[in-house]
């Protein structure tokens, strides 16, 4: 199969994708990360993990479909995904504000479906450069996401003031802010111009048949799914635990910011390291950091912030390494993302039930054990994916 030779993108062209993903991260920070607090306020604390579960299941349901759509064109699929998120965030805001649980959950599911599409922008950015620089571009996109999270956190004070005027909470109004961010993301993505590509109409069916069981795909798929599942589970349920420990909204928002900094703040370093040392390094380092995060999470209030930071950085290394390996297999990308979201949905749903019945400690211990699965990716996939990756399905 012939490979594409992407033309060198202009700085503004890639910046449009970077800023769009930054705003998407800010939308997630303002809404779905703290959705467990909205559910608690609605009087359904036993369902604290359900919004995140619906977000991830929605993403799982749509990721494969968006992946197929983007085989014939990235931009229209990405813009459609952002606009779907706008609709979902507005519905989520209305449901939370009016205290209609089912309407709020519908909004969460639609936002999740949008994530299944717009998160694939990382592949669009990676395809714009040579394989030897794809880790750099993926890491740079992660780093740009810090801006959106920081903006969302910086607006927590004005959000609280605006929320008081509506007789509701900042967590509820965060969904309205998410709609604005996603709308801006759609506008920026519409300005992006994809690089010159090979003709995909004749190849689309063949490319789409790349299976997850492919010997160079499944180790990357395992790393992406485990990293995403563990990160989303602990990220979604730790704020509720912090709330039970007496932390107010500002403190919890700061906690989320620390976590987002771990996820995205070191992309400028981890991406080039993976380009230089190979994805096996990323898998191994990610496993160690995710293990440390899970083991330290139940240790007490002083350890919550360090644990959330390590959780984010471990996800960064595992997820970024798997994503770089998958840039060579365009037809498998949506399928792997769907698997990752299913992993996260399973984790948040059963993690919420486990948290409510047995407490936080057993949940953290199970996550610690599961982090070792990245060692399998390192053993089976690292040697094949070291250094430059040949483009097999562009």
C-alpha positions, -999 to 999 in steps of 0.1 A, spaced: 0 0 0 14 33 -9 21 59 17 12 95 17 38 122 17 22 151 36 32 185 26 48 207 53 19 225 71 20 261 79 22 271 115 -12 287 116 -27 256 100 -15 233 128 -23 260 153 -59 258 144 -60 222 154 -40 228 186 -63 257 197 -94 236 190 -81 208 211 -72 232 238 -107 246 239 -121 210 239 -100 202 270 -113 234 287 -148 223 279 -142 189 295 -126 205 325 -156 228 329 -183 201 325 -177 164 325 -148 162 350 -170 175 378 -202 159 366 -202 136 397 -208 167 418 -238 176 397 -252 141 402 -246 144 439 -265 177 440 -294 161 422 -297 136 450 -283 106 432 -248 101 447 -249 64 442 -249 72 404 -218 95 407 -199 76 380 -228 74 356 -223 107 337 -187 99 330 -198 64 320 -223 78 295 -197 102 281 -173 74 275 -199 50 262 -211 77 238 -176 82 226 -171 45 222 -203 43 201 -193 72 178 -155 68 176 -156 40 150 -182 59 129 -162 91 130 -131 71 121 -148 57 90 -161 92 81 -126 107 84 -111 81 60 -126 103 33 -119 137 50 -108 147 84 -121 183 86 -158 178 80 -158 149 105 -140 170 132 -163 200 127 -194 178 129 -180 163 162 -175 197 177 -210 209 168 -225 177 183 -207 186 215 -223 221 215 -257 206 213 -249 181 241 -234 207 264 -265 229 261 -288 200 268 -266 190 298 -267 225 312 -305 227 308 -310 194 325 -287 202 354 -302 237 358 -338 225 358 -329 194 378 -340 169 352 -317 139 356 -326 122 324 -321 153 303 -287 160 320 -276 124 312 -287 128 276 -265 158 273 -236 139 288 -241 111 263 -241 135 234 -210 153 246 -194 119 248 -203 111 212 -187 143 201 -155 134 220 -154 102 200 -148 124 169 -129 155 179 -103 135 199 -91 120 166 -77 155 157 -45 142 172 -41 118 142 -49 147 118 -21 167 133 4 137 133 -4 129 96 8 164 87 44 157 95 70 130 89 68 98 110 100 107 129 83 139 142 49 126 151 56 122 188 67 158 189 34 169 172 13 147 194 31 160 225 27 196 213 -10 191 209 -12 178 245 8 207 258 -15 232 240 -45 216 258 -31 232 291 -43 265 278 -79 254 277 -78 239 312 -61 270 326 -87 292 310 -116 271 324 -100 272 359 -94 309 357 -131 314 349 -142 295 380 -147 327 400 -169 345 374 -187 312 368 -196 310 405 -209 346 404 -229 339 373 -242 307 387 -255 324 419 -276 347 397 -292 316 382 -296 301 416 -274 271 407 -238 260 410 -206 266 391 -205 230 381 -239 234 363 -229 266 345 -197 249 334 -218 230 309 -228 264 293 -191 274 292 -183 240 275 -208 248 248 -191 281 240 -157 265 240 -168 237 216 -184 262 193 -152 281 191 -134 248 184 -157 241 155 -149 275 140 -112 271 143 -112 236 129 -132 248 98 -102 271 91 -78 241 91 -66 228 57 -55 192 56 -22 185 39 -20 169 5 -32 133 8 -33 102 -13 -66 93 -30 -85 74 -3 -117 66 -22 -102 35 -38 -83 25 -6 -110 33 20 -124 -2 21 -90 -18 24 -77 7 50 -109 2 71 -102 -35 73 -71 -31 95 -81 -51 126 -73 -44 162 -57 -79 163 -30 -69 138 3 -78 154 15 -41 154 -19 -27 164 -31 -47 194 -1 -37 217 -8 -1 210 -45 -6 214 -39 -22 248 -17 7 260 -43 33 249 -72 14 264 -56 8 298 -42 43 301 -75 59 292 -95 35 314 -74 40 345 -70 77 341 -107 85 335 -118 62 364 -96 78 390 -100 113 375 -138 111 376 -142 97 411 -114 115 430 -132 149 430 -161 133 448 -137 118 474 -121 152 478 -156 167 483 -163 142 510 -130 152 527 -142 188 529 -126 205 499 -146 233 484 -152 240 446 -121 262 442 -98 236 458 -113 208 437 -109 229 406 -73 234 415 -69 196 420 -83 190 385 -58 216 371 -29 198 387 -42 166 370 -46 183 336 -10 197 340 2 162 344 -18 150 314 -8 178 290 18 201 306 49 179 297 39 170 262 67 192 249 91 168 266 74 134 264 67 136 227 103 142 216 115 116 241 92 90 225 105 100 191 140 94 203 137 65 227 108 46 211 73 37 223 86 10 246 100 37 268 66 54 269 48 21 278 73 13 306 73 48 321 35 51 319 31 18 337 54 30 366 37 63 370 1 49 368 11 24 395 25 51 417 -6 73 412 -30 44 421 -10 34 452 -7 70 465 -43 80 458 -58 66 491 -29 78 513 -46 110 526 -55 146 517 -19 157 512 -13 130 486 -44 137 464 -27 164 443 6 145 437 -15 114 429 -36 132 404 -5 147 388 12 113 384 -20 99 371 -21 125 343 16 121 334 13 83 333 -16 86 310 4 110 288 32 85 283 11 55 277 -16 72 256 9 92 235 31 62 228 1 41 217 -13 69 196 21 74 178 22 37 170 -14 39 156 -6 68 132 7 41 108 -27 23 108 -53 48 99 -81 23 95 -77 11 131 -77 44 148 -114 48 154 -117 12 165 -90 16 191 -105 48 204 -138 31 207 -121 3 228 -104 30 250 -137 47 257 -153 13 265 -125 7 290 -131 41 306 -169 36 307 -165 3 323 -141 17 348 -162 47 359 -194 28 362 -181 -1 382 -157 21 400 -186 43 412 -204 12 424 -173 0 441 -166 34 457 -201 36 471 -201 1 486 -165 -5 497 -148 29 496 -120 44 476 -91 21 487 -102 -11 469 -108 9 438 -73 23 439 -57 -11 445 -75 -26 415 -63 3 393 -27 -4 405 -29 -40 394 -43 -31 360 -15 -6 353 8 -36 349 -9 -44 316 12 -17 299 42 -40 304 26 -64 279 25 -36 254 62 -29 260 71 -65 256 52 -73 224 49 -39 207 79 -18 218 105 -35 197 85 -32 165 76 4 170 109 19 181 121 50 163 105 60 130 72 43 121 66 35 84 32 48 72 12 17 63 -23 31 60 -23 67 51 
